[in-house]
Amino acid sequence: MTSDEWVLSIDRARICRFARILRSVLRNVTLDTFTDTRFYPPADADVETALRYFLAMVAIDHRTSRYGPFEGYVDGEFFHGADLLYRLGTKKLSEDPEFFSPERLARISVDDVKRWLSVDGRVIWDPEVRALLLRDLGRKLLRMFGGSALRLVRSAGNYLKRPSGHGLIDMLKAFKAYSDPVEKKPYLLTKFISRRGYFRYVDIENSEVPVDNHLVRIAFRIGLVTLHEKLINMIAKGDEVSEEDDVNIRLAVREAYKLVARACGVDPLVFDDYLWMFGRRYCTRIDPLCVRRQAPEGTCPFIGVCRFSGKDSLIITEHNFPNTYYY
């Protein structure tokens, strides 16, 4: 199906209302600098080492809990999902800094991934795919950039996209892990390394949110996009959509958030932090904040604009597309 069959329209009036609220919310939000050493290299880390880490970790940063929760204790602290993934990443970086070198990544095995990304007997799902993505990353870094992540970043010349195809987002598409047509992982990597000061892009007009299931779910519920009744029924039944449909749906959602960014007057990557957190903690797939009986009325800042707020029997989730390494 085409995106026109899925998405009837982008609701510009609702986008403006949502943007006004979001702009107000953002005044009280401090941007993450991604220096928490539980998840990221220390602020004074060698730039090449840190860039290799971010390239590798974002490459495998997709659904962690396909068949059950990926969670457990590391050094006495409990972590879940992506938090656990990155916690295991920094633990490995501390124990074996050369683990993220292109030479090592180019040879990484499925067993290596299983040993690394496991806690309390729980192994991350699809270790075969994650190993393949890391091998592809390592081999192409060696072949195309002499094994230097810094050379890759500098080759972009402070641009996300360029007509020559040599912007950072453009070049990342050479790696299998970063080949998503909706560019979720490329923009997530951009957010990490730009906040760390390793890459400063000048073409803000080419900035986009990294669209994942959390951002899709929020856009559906708020009503930033108007969905076809057939898609609503598929979501309600849990029917799986095709890869083409997933791409078209996420592109429409990304376009809606681009309009939100323009209405807010902010870079999309600035509000992505907040929306990802909001979707993960509050506007959850099951039992969102607005339908939790114990939640105080008015806790969600978007209740006044959300089409589905508090309507437990009508609450919509994201579309079902589970088998992907795009997001």
Buried (B, 14 or more C-beta within 10 A) or exposed (E): BEBEEBBEEBBEEBBBBBBEBBBEBBEEEEEBEBBEEEBBBEEEBEBBBBBBBBBBBBBBBBBBBEEEEBBBEBEEEEBBBBBBBBBBBBBBBEEEBEBBBBEBBBEBEBEBBBEBBBBEEBBBBBBEBBBBBBBBBBBBBBEBBEBBBBBBBBBBEEBBBBEEEEBBBBBBBBBBBBBBBBBBBBBBBBBBBBBBEBBEBEEEEBBBBBBBBBBBBBBBBBBBBBBBEEBBEBBEEEEEBEEEBBBBBBBBBBBBBBBBBEBBEBBBBBBBBBBBBBBBEBBBBEEBBBBBEEBEEEEBBBBEBBBBBBEEEEBBBBBBBEEBBBB
